[in-house]
Amino acid sequence: MNTAATNAELIETKEKMQQERCSSSDRPLDPGCLLPQDAERSADQPGRAVVDFPVAAVLPAGGSGERMGLTTPKQFCSIFNRPLISYTIQAFERLPWIVMVVVVVAKDNHDLMLNIVRKFNHTKVKVVHGGTTRHRSIYNGLQAFSDSTDSSTPKPKVVIIHDAVRPFVEEDLLLKITLAAKEQGASGAIRPLVSTVIATTSESYLDHSLERAKYRASEMPQGFLYDIIFQAYQRCSEFDLEFGTECLHLALQYCGTNARLIEGPPTLWKVTYKRDLAAAEAIIKETLSVSACIIAEAEEEAVELAKTLQKNLNMMETDVIPCGKESNVQYLSKTRNFIHISASASSSLWVLEMVKCFEDIDHARLYPVVIVWVQLSMTKQSADSQETDEFMALASEVKQRNVLLYGIKIDHSKEWHPVWSSAAVAHLLQAWTCCAFRDALLHTSELEQWQRSLERLGQITLVLIRDRNMALTGQMLHV
């Protein structure tokens, strides 16, 4: 059997699977790419079957981030209270066929990096000290595998070198890079040039321009047979170590290994400037906001409101489940957004019970979980200061566990209708789902007001989930 042909068929199969999950090839990020449950699915995907040899990664993270203009190096800048480098580590660590991730940091940041590894439970990471230049840092990372006395860092067949500030690398590309490196000895991701490249004279005049169609931008990740890239670094000159930046060139110049170049997706951009941090945060927010679980308490009006809210959140994948099943791991692990609907002043104990379940399955360690508590108010009585303070205290407590608690109170005691009974509210909610009834009564003031209330409820809920604004936690918003 032709192994290369078989590998190509498996990669093609995986590409089709990836396309089914992503509605457009121009999306900034496949939503599943960042979520931990993908690691479980990977066991049943072609990648694990094809990669039957040890693969490791080296992430140089010793930069100072001068172009970012911040005192904190960019790899340690936080998004949702989590350093950028942790997202990059997870992109590798979640794949079962990658056995080790070596992170190379400046000596001054060694303890900081160890704290990040512990806090976010990165189990495949080894931290080593970097050098004074990029190439020296990568060389130090490669040397971590050459110590035959350290059984915790066995020598890999293939090593992937990737920037610590490129967090959005997908398994599909890593698989292609890995297999090409094994067959060719070296491989690298490339992208088309966006701008024309020109050469200037010493007097700052135009000398000539390059034909853009003939050139490509070299990107990360890059893959190598470990023995080839390690030997290239051993043989290279001090000038290379001091001023060089291209690993593929070292493999070609010192080992005669010509790399296979693979077109990469648009997501290979590098976080370099402050605006890139904002873009990265927006991508992560989008990733986390594709689904929600609506939990309805037993009251009939709460159940009907849950069904109506589900219709208004039609841009998200939603499940409606009865109260009591929210501790079911099956539901908890599907999403990081939960909407709890109650039609009475119910106890807040369910919040702490949910948070305890999150901790039991380690669900909120890497990404913040959102809980929106929707309360259906049946009277004109406003919340007293004690109730407000208790809700804010509860939100503050669970925020320490990376759970963001918001409140929305939808009022049914407006002067434009009498104080309805619970049965009447439930009847109106149920009737609202009937198109004939809705169309017949839409002109009435009560139904128009109710429609606006439902629309606002859906809009506010969606904004809270998408924005994940920590400053709004503990607030009880009124619709």
N, C-alpha and C positions, 0 to 999 in steps of 0.2 A: 504494500500500500504506500502511496505517495504521502509522506507526513506533511509536507508543505501544503499540498492540496487539501488535506483533511483539516489542517489548521485554518486555512483560508475559508473553508466552508463553515467551520464553527464560528469564526469571526463574523462572517456574513449573517449567520443565523442570529447572533447576538445583536448585530446592528438593527435587524428587523424588529427584535424585541424592544430595543431602545426607542425606535421610531414610534412604536405603538404607545409607549408611555409618554411621549413628548409630542404635542400637537403641532409644533412648528420647529424646523431646524434652526430658526433664527432666535429661538428663546434664549435668554441669557444663561439659563441653567435648568437642566432637567430637575424637577422638584424632588425626585427621589434621591438625587445624588448626595444630599447632605444628611439624610435621615438614617439613623442607626439600623432600622429594620432591613435596609438593603443588604447589610452584611449577612443577615440570615438567608436572604434570598440568593445571595451569591453562591451559596453551597449547591444550589440546583442549576446554576447557570454555566455556560460553556467555559468561562475563565478558569474555574477551579479544575475542570477536567483537562484542559490544555496545558496549564502550567503545573507540571509534575516535577518541578525542580525548584530549589530554594531561590527566592528573590528578596532582595533588601532594598532600602532606599536611604539616600543621604540627602539631608536638607541643610544646606548652608544657611545659617541664620545669625551671622556675626556682624551684619551691617549696622551702621549708626543711624541711617534714615535721614541724612542731611537734606535731601530733596523734599522730604515731608515737612520740614520746618518745625518739627516738634522736638521736645527734649527726650521723649520716649522713642526708642527705635520702633519703626513701623511694625515689625513682626510681633511686638508686644503691645501694640495699640488694641484696645478692647472694642468688641461689638457685642452688645448684650452681656457686659461684664465677663467676657471671655476673650482672651488674646487671639489675635488673628492666626498666630502660628498653631494654635490648638485646632482650628478648623482644617488647616493644611495637613496636620498630622492625622486627623481623623479620616481624611480622604484616602490615605494609604492604609491606616490601621484597620479600617472596616473590612478590607479585602482579606479573606482567609489565606490567599496564596502569597501574600507579602508577610514575611516572617519577622522582619526587624526594620525599625526606622531609627537611623542615627541622626541626631540633631546636633549641629555644630554651632556653638555660641561663643561669644567673647567670654573671657574668664570672669569678668565682672558680673556677667549675667547668668553664671552657672547655677547659683542657688535659686534665682528667680525661675529659671527653666525647670529645675527639679520640683519647685512648688507647683508649677503649672501641670507637670506630669502627674503629680499626686492628686491635685484638686480635681482634675478632669479624667482621672483614672485611665491614663494612657499606658497600656500594659506592654506594648512592644517597643518602647522607646529606650534608647541609650543616649546619654548626653555627653559630648566630648568638647574640649576646648578648641576654639578656632585659631587661625593664624592672622597675620597682618594684612593679607590680601585674600581675595575670593579663592584663587587656586590653592593657596596654602591651606585654607580652611577645608576645602574639598579633600585635599590630600590627607589632612588629619582625620577626616571622617572615614576615608577608605582604609587608613591604617588601623582603625578600630577592629576591622575584620581580620587583620593579618596576625594578631596576637594569638598564637596557637594555645596559649595557656588559659585563655578566657573562653570557657565553654559556653558562656551566655551570648556570645557574638560569633556564631559559626560563619565561615566564609561562604558567601552566596555564589550561585552560578552566574546570576545576572544582578547587577546593581543599577538602580534608577537614581539619577541625580535630578533634583527638582528644587526650585526656589521656595523658600519658606513663606513668601508673600504672594504665592499664586494658589489660593485656596480652592479654586473651582476646577479641579482636574477630575475628569470622569473615568470610570473603570474601563470603558471601551477604548479610550486612547492609551491608558496604561497597559492594557492587554496587547494592543498592537505594537507599542514600543518594546515591550518585554519579548515578545515572540520574534520581532525583527532583530533585536539585539542578540538573541540566542543563535539565530541563523547566520547573521551577517557579522556579528562582533561588536557593532555599534549602530545606534539609531537615534534619531532626534526629530522633534516636532518642528514644523515650519509653518509660516503664515505668509500670505501675499503681502507685498509692500503696499502701504497706504499712500505714502508720499514719494515723490521722485527724489532720488539721491543724486547730489551734485558734488563735484570737487571744486575747490576754490584755490586761487593763487595765494601766495604769501601777502599780496597787497589787497586781499579780500575782493578779488574779481572772479567771475565765473571762469573756470578752466574747462570743464566738460560735465555732462550729465550722463548717468547710466540708464540703459534701457531697462525700465522697470520690470517688464515682462520676463526678463532673463534672471531676475534676482528674487530671493525670498528672505524673509526675516527669520533668524534662528530663534527658536523659543525653547521652553522647557515643557515637559520633561525630556530628558535624554537617557538612553539605556545603553549599557555596555556589558560584555562579558567581563566579570570582575578581574580576571587575570590580565586582560588587555589594558583596561584603563588604569589599573594599579601599576602595571609596568610602564605605561606612558608617563605617569607622574614620577616614577623613579628615574626615568631617563631624561626628562625635560630639563631645560636650562634654568638658571636663576632668573634670567630675563623673563622667561615664560611664567614662572611662579609669581614674579613681581608685577608684571604688566598684562599678562594674558587673561582672557575672559572666556574663551571658547574651548570646551572640553572635547568636542568632536574633532577640532583641529589637532589637539595633542594626540589623539588616537591615530589620526592619519599620518602625522609627521613622524611620530616616534615608534609606531607599531605597524604602519602601512595598512591600517584598517579603514576602509572607506565606508562611511555611515550610510545606512538606508534612511532616507528622509520621508517623513509621513506628514501629510497635511493635517493640521490640527484645527479644532473648532474655534469660534470667536471667544470662547470663555477662557482662553489662555492668557488673558491680560494680567498684568502685574500691578499690585497695589504699590504705587510710587508716590502719589501726591495726596493731599488731604481729601480732594474730591473723590479719589478712588476709594477711600474708606466709606464715604457716603454711598457710593455705588455698590460696594460690597454689602453694606447693611441693607440696602434696598433689595438686593437679590436674596439675601437670607430671609428677610421679611416675607417676600413673595413665596419662597420655598415653604415657609412654615404656615402659610395661610390658605392652603388649597383645600382644607377639609375641617370639619367641626362635628362634634357630637352634642346633640341636644338632649338634655335629661329633663323629663317632665315629672313633677310630683303627681300624686294620685288624684288630685282634684280634677274634675271634668274640664273646667275652664283652663287649667294649666296644660292639659293634654291637647286641647283644641288650639291654644295659643302656640304650642310647640309645632303643631302641623302647619299653622299659618306662617310662622317664622321660617320654617323649612322652605316653604314656597318662595318667600321673599329673599332667601339666601341662595337663590338658584345658581349663582356664579361659583358656589362652593359645593364640594361633596359633603353631604350631611347625613347623619343617621339620627333617628329619634328613638330613644330608649326610655323605659320607665325607671323611675327613681328606685334605687336598690341594686340596679345592675351596673352602676358606675364603677363599682369595685372590680368588675370583671376585666381581667387583663386583656382580653380580646378587644374590648372597646378602648381601654386606656392606651394601648400600644398603637392604635390606628391613627391617632391624631394628637396634637398638642393644644387643641382648642376645645373648650367645653362651655356649654351654655346651660345653666340650671334654671328652670322655670318653676316658680312656686306661686300659689294664689293666696297665700296667707303668710303671716309673720312667723315663718317656721324657724326652728333652731338652726344655728350656724354650725352645729357639730358635723354636718355632712362635709363641710369644707375641709376640716381637719382630717376627717376620715379619708377623703380623696387624696389629700397631700401625703398622708401616710402610705397610701397605695402607690403613689408616684415614687416615694422613696424606696419602697420595697422592690420595685422593678427598675430603679435607677432611671426614671423617665425624664426627670427635670435637670439632670446634671449638665448636659451639653447645651440644651436650648430651653428658654423660658416657656413655661406652660401658662396658658391664659384660661381663667375661669371668669365668665360673665354671669353674674347672678341677676336674673330678671325677676322682679317681684311685681305681681299683679295686685295693685292696691284697690280695695273695694270701698274705701271710705275717704272722706275729705281730711282725715286726721293726718297731719304732717309728722315726719319723723322727729322725735325729740333729740336733744343734744346728746343724751346718753346713748341712744341707739346709733347715732352718727359716729360718736367716739368709739363705740365698740366695733363698728364695722371697719373704721380706719385702723384700729389696733389689730384686728384680725388680718387685714390686708398687709400691714407692716410685718406681722409675724410670719406669714406664709411667703412674703417676698424674700425673706432670708433663705428660703429653700427654693428660690428661683421659680416661684409661682406668682403670677400677676393676677390679682383679684380686683374686678371692677363690678359696680352695681348699676342697674337700670331699674327705675320704678316707673311702670306704665299705669297711669291714673285713670280710673273709671268713675270718678266722682265729680266730673266737670259739670258746670251749671247747664250745659246744653242737653243733659239728660238726667232723669231721676237717679237716685242711688239704686242701681240694679241689684238684684239678688245674684248669687253665684250661678244659679241655674239659668238666669236670663243672659248673663254674660257668655256662658258656655253655648247657649242657643244662638246668640249673635255670632260668635266665632264660627260655629258650625255652619250657620247660614251663609256666612261670608265666603265659604269655600264653594257654594252653589252658585254657578254663573247666572242662572235665571233669576234667583232671588236678588243677587247682587245688582244685576242690571236694572231690575225693577225698582229698587230702592235707592239707587246711587244718588238721586237728586236730593234726598233728605239730608238735613243738617247733621243728624246723628251719625249716619253712615259715612258721610264725607269726613267728619272729624275722626271717626274710628279708622278710616282708611289712612288718613295722614299719620295717625298715631302708629299704626302698624308699619307704615313705610319708614317713619323716623326710627322706630325700634330696629328694623332691619339695617338701616344705614348706620346708626350708631354702633350696633353690634359689630358690623363688618369693619368699621374704622378702628374700633378698639382691638380687634383681632389682628388686623393688618399692621397697625402702627406700633402696638406693644409699648405704649408710652408709659414708662415707669412712674412718671410724675402724676398720672391720673389714677394710679392704684389707690383703693380706699375711698374713691369718690362715688357717691350715689347720684347718678344722673337721672333727671326726671323727663319723661316723655308726655 
